[in-house]
Amino acid sequence: MAVEIWDDTGAACPPGVRGELVCTEGFPSTPLRFWNDGDPGEVGPRYRAAYFERFPGVWAHGDFASATDHGGIVIHGRSDTTLNPGVCA
């Protein structure tokens, strides 16, 4: 998947810096819509707000993450207030 970690301005975060996990290209398991969210066959407003409002046209996953120096990714917790975000020590 084409994933990156962005700061609030949409710039890529360097390794070790926590930001929003985003997908910059479509992916096969992307949900198509939310149940009972607008007209069938169209992207509903709740779905759009949940994933595409923060960075227009880019899927914001809803998780804080940081890249490691070795190319891995550490997930720190939710950024979308679904659950309390984890805190780095």
Secondary structure as the mmCIF struct_conf table of DSSP 4:
data_model
#
loop_
_struct_conf.conf_type_id
_struct_conf.id
_struct_conf.beg_label_comp_id
_struct_conf.beg_label_asym_id
_struct_conf.beg_label_seq_id
_struct_conf.end_label_comp_id
_struct_conf.end_label_asym_id
_struct_conf.end_label_seq_id
STRN STRN1 VAL A 3 TRP A 6
TURN_TY1_P TURN_TY1_P1 ASP A 8 THR A 9
BEND BEND1 GLY A 10 GLY A 10
HELX_LH_PP_P HELX_LH_PP_P1 ALA A 11 ALA A 11
STRN STRN2 ALA A 12 ALA A 12
HELX_LH_PP_P HELX_LH_PP_P2 CYS A 13 PRO A 14
TURN_TY1_P TURN_TY1_P2 PRO A 15 GLY A 16
STRN STRN3 GLY A 19 CYS A 23
BEND BEND2 THR A 24 GLU A 25
TURN_TY1_P TURN_TY1_P3 PRO A 28 SER A 29
TURN_TY1_P TURN_TY1_P4 TRP A 35 ASN A 36
BEND BEND3 ASP A 37 ASP A 39
TURN_TY1_P TURN_TY1_P5 PRO A 40 GLY A 41
BEND BEND4 GLU A 42 GLU A 42
HELX_RH_AL_P HELX_RH_AL_P1 PRO A 45 TYR A 51
TURN_TY1_P TURN_TY1_P6 PHE A 52 PHE A 52
BEND BEND5 GLU A 53 PHE A 55
TURN_TY1_P TURN_TY1_P7 PRO A 56 GLY A 57
BEND BEND6 VAL A 58 VAL A 58
STRN STRN4 TRP A 59 ALA A 67
TURN_TY1_P TURN_TY1_P8 ASP A 69 HIS A 70
BEND BEND7 GLY A 71 GLY A 71
STRN STRN5 ILE A 73 ARG A 78
BEND BEND8 SER A 79 LEU A 83
HELX_LH_PP_P HELX_LH_PP_P3 ASN A 84 GLY A 86
#
